[in-house]
Amino acid sequence: MNLFYLIRHGETFWNEAGKFQGHADIELNENGKNQAKKLQEVVLKLSPDRVLSSDLKRAYETAKISTEFLNLKIQCDKRFREAHIGEAQGLTYSQLIDSFGKDLMNQWRSNSRKHLDCRYPQGESGAEMIKRILEGLTFFNSDPVDKTLIFTHGGVIRRVMQHLSDHSFERIPIPNGIVYPIQFKNEHWNILPLIHF
């Protein structure tokens, strides 16, 4: 089947404080750990053959807690990290606007392909981010199993959805603990319907 399930990590202390995390290695808070525990039911129903994770603590912790009953090793890969947002890292929403302006923030968050080259100072662009994510997906797709979980980040899921969608793509909800399935079929990556448990 070659199914990949993109799962956003549980809530962190910086999520709670409204800070943009990027590559900052922030741990889950208690709510995030509880969200990871709730994912155990989802993982049980999915019955995965492989578990992948971003190498950042918040994703790995979520993977570890939610798959602890499986006899599967968690494989970490930095290609599934959150966006590197450079000087925007650690800022709140209002601080980010004060520092870089609302136009830059809107362009970064835009789902339009014309803004893929946008970046925060010292950070990566949307296009660079998509490139490394696809490299990771292609690498693991070359060693196919039926079902793969990828514990990752909201920005990663958004960029994947943006890349695989047509130009009518709109912003999608990506709360902590959400699961988005994709599949490689007929030489293409395809978005599957959102899973509701």
N, C-alpha and C positions, 0 to 999 in steps of 0.2 A: 504493500500500500504506500510506503514511503511518506508517511504522515509526520509532520513536524508541528508540535504544539508550543507556541510562544507564550510564556507565562511571566507576567510582571511580578517582581519581588514584593514582599510585604512592606508595610509602612516602616519608615526609619525615623530617627529623632529629627533629622533635617526635613523630611516630609512634613512632620508635625509642626515644625517651626516655619515652614514655608520657604525654605532655602533651596536654591538650585544646586544639585549635587555634582553632576558631571562625573569626573573620575575620582572625586573624593570618596574614600573608602569608609562609608558610614554604616554602622550596624543597625539591625532591626530594633525597634522599640518593643514594648510588651504587646501592643496591639498588632504589630507586624508579625511577631512570633505566633500569636493566636490566629492570624490570617493564614500563616503557613500551615498550622495544624489543621485548619479547616480544609486546606487544599488536599489533605491526605485522602479524603473521600473522593475527590475528583481524580487524583492519581490512581486510586484503586479501580475506579470505573474505566479509566483509559488503558490500564494494564500495559505500560510502556516496555519497550525492549532496550532503551538507552536513555540515559539522563545526561544532559549537557548543562553547563552553567557559565555565565560570565564569571570572571575571576574576582569580581568585587564582592566584599563580604555580604552585602545585603541580598544579592542574588544567590550566593552559595549557601548562606544560612537558610534561606527559603527552600532551596533544593534539598538541603540536608534534613530539615525538619519534615517536609512534606513527603519525602521518599524513604524515611528511615526504616520502614518495614519491608522495603524491597532489597533483594540481593543483587543490587546493581551499583557499580562504582560511578561516582559523579565525575565527569570529565570537564575540567575548566578550560575555557578558551577566551582570551582577551578580545577576540574579534566580536564577541557578543556584549562588550561593555557599553555603558551609556555613552552619549556624546561627550567628547572632550570640549568643554565650553570655555576653556582658558580663563580670562580675567572675570568672567561672569560666575565662576564657581564660588559657592558659599554666599551669594547675594540673595536677598529677598526680592520679591516682585518689584516693590517700590524702589529699592536700591538699584536694581538692574535698570529701570527706566531712568533714574537720576543719573546713572553712570554712562549709559549708552544710548538713551533715547528710545521712545516708543516705536519709531519706524524700524530700527534694527531688530527689536524684539518681535515685532509683528512679522517681519520678513523671515526670521529664524523659525517662527512657529507656523508660517504659511505652508499650506499643502500644495502650492503652485510650484511646478517644476522650474519656473523662471527664477526662483529664489534658492535653488539648490547650492549655489556658490556662496551664499551668505554664511558668515561666521562671526563669532565674538572674537575680540583681540586675543591672539595666542591660542585660539581654539581651532577645531576642524570644521570643515564645511559639511553641509548635508550630503553633497555628492561623495565626499571622502568617506563619510560614515556609511553610506549605502554600499560603497565598493568593498569595504572590509567585512561588512555583514554578509554580503553575497559570497565573498570568498570563503567565509566560514560555513555557510549553508552548502555551497558547492563541495567543499572538502568532505563534509560528513555525509552528503548525499551520494558521494562516490563509494561509500561503504554502507550500502542501504540496509536498513532494518525496517520492520513494519511501522513502529511508532517510536518517535523520539521526542522527549520533553526538552525544551530549552528555557531555563530560568534566566530571565534577562530584565530589561528595563523599558520604561514607557517610551523613551525616545527611540529605542531600537524597534519596538513594535510599530510605532508611528511611521518610521522611515520605510520599513518593509511594506506596510500597507500602502504608503504613498507610491512606492516603486512599482508594486504589482497592480495598482488600480489604474483606471483610465483617468482622464482629465476631470471627470465629475467627482473625484474623490473629495469627501468632506471630512471634517474632524470627527474622530471616533472616540468613544469613551474608553479610557485606559486606566481604570482604578487599580489599586494594589490588588494582586491576586487574580487578575483577569486572565482568561485563556483564549488565544486566537489560533485556530488551526490553519496550516497551509500545506500544500501537497505539490510534489514535483511529478507531473504527468504530461505525456506527449511533448517532452522536451521543454516544458515551461513550468514555472512556479505559478500556482493558483491559490487564491484565497478561498477558503471553505466557509460555510455559514458558522457564525459565532455559536459556541457551545453554551447551553444553559443547563445547569445542574440543579 
